[in-house]
Amino acid sequence: MMDQPGFGKSDRAIYEGERIGAFAARALSKLLKHLGIDKAHLIGNSMGGHVSMKFAIDYPEQTGKLILMAPAMQVTFVTPAPSEGSKHLLDIIAEPVRARRRCGLS
């Protein structure tokens, strides 16, 4: 398991106009090459899922299988955005009482 650039024990990352997903996917590609790993299966949760998808798109020759758990995406190419779950979360933030009633929570 690797730390995302700028998280955990890794040094602070400077992206200079590059999106975090592209930056982290490139860092993973370089790490795999450095370790002599030709192809990797990736498990990604939240931001790790986003980076895993970006890695698979940008480096298909290095990508094996993907397991994604709630991949964080600003813009999705798989389903309409925002998702129904995101709509509920945004409703709760904006109007918690109304959203809780609609969900049957109060």
MOBEL-V823070 format. One line per field, one symbol per residue. phi: phi as a letter, one per 20 degrees, with the letter a starting at -180 (. if undefined). psi: psi as a letter, one per 20 degrees, with the letter a starting at -180 (. if undefined). burial: # if it has 9 or more other C-alpha atoms within 8 Angstrom, else .. Layout:
BEGIN
phi=???
psi=???
burial=???
END
This chain:
BEGIN
phi=.dffgncmefffedelnefgffffffffgfffffemefbceddcdlfffffffffffecffddeddcdclffcfcddecfdfffffgfffffffbgffffffemeb
psi=pqqqpjrcjqqpqohmiqqhggghghggghggghikohpqpppppdhhgghgghghghmhhipdqpopolpppgpqjgrqqqrhghggghghggnhggghghiki.
burial=..#####..#..........#########..##.....##.###############..#..##..#.##.##..............##..##...#..###.....
END
